[in-house]
Amino acid sequence: MKVHNHASTLIVTLIAFSALALAASCLIGATPLPMERLIAALIGAGDPQAELIVWEIRLPRAFAAFLVGMALAGSGAALQGLLRNPLAEPGVLGVSAMSSLFATITIYWGMVQLSPWMLPLASIAGALLATGLLALVAPRVQSVVTLVLVGVGISSLAGAFMSLLINLAPNPFTLSDMMNWMMGSVANRSLEDLAWAAPFWFLGVVMIWISAPGLRALTFGEEAASALGLDVGRSRIWVVLGTGLLTGAAVSVAGAVGFVGIIAPHLVRPLVGHDPARTLVPAALLGGLVLVVADLVARLVPTGQELKLGVVAALIGAPIFIWIAVRRRTLEADQ
């Protein structure tokens, strides 16, 4: 009961901070908006300039960062529960890279012009391919390092093919689009872009939610979970499909954004009693909050060209990932 109360308090706190971060993202920018102008624009009673800035530029961008962060962090928490590996997350295990590769292929061949569904469908196909491969490999390897190396291999392979596509780019415009996708960004996103990804996000959330009790049972190991009545194979399928849909939809909106999927669950897990099921929601909220703040930093840093969200996320997340990996290794050596 005490852990449940802590989880509820944590969720409420994260919702409050997320609301503040979203408000700050709408208020702060090249053209600062006072709170009264922001509120008037949100309810449709403001001046045309304020409404344009809020509804066409800042609000879609803030929502995109928040939803992408939630999807990646929720996927990371689910993968960590499934694989029983605190280093698992879409970016580290190559899921985001493979999803980005498939998205880049649609850009390279101009398939995005055929239908707005092409980009999210291609991104999801790549994510499902990578998560499916990881789900097949994970039971066959006992070492955490081996599983991470498999993810590194998937990421490297996807990166090599993306480099090949960049090298063969037919024109500078295609090259620019592919580079933007590889570095990750939510600039110039619209509410329509989010609407195209929304059905896949919704399905992914439903599948992860269904799999949550199974993640708790899997903490005892697959044999013990089966003895408790869990259909391990079905649970694995739900998690693979859910994380594939969430990651693919996130990549279709923002491109490759790494490390948020490992940072958020790692910070949240001790606060919810290391329960994988209770980690999902607060980890997702923290991931959304982190990316909104990271995007705000990307917008405000005084550089000649705006920093990409994926670059800022990597600069924040990579050192933390190294710290987590070293700390885990130290703990294993002490045991």
Summary of the structure (lengths in Angstrom):
residues: 335
radius of gyration: 19.9
end to end distance: 30.2
largest distance: 63.7
contacts: 1245
relative contact order: 0.17
helix: 80%
strand: 0%
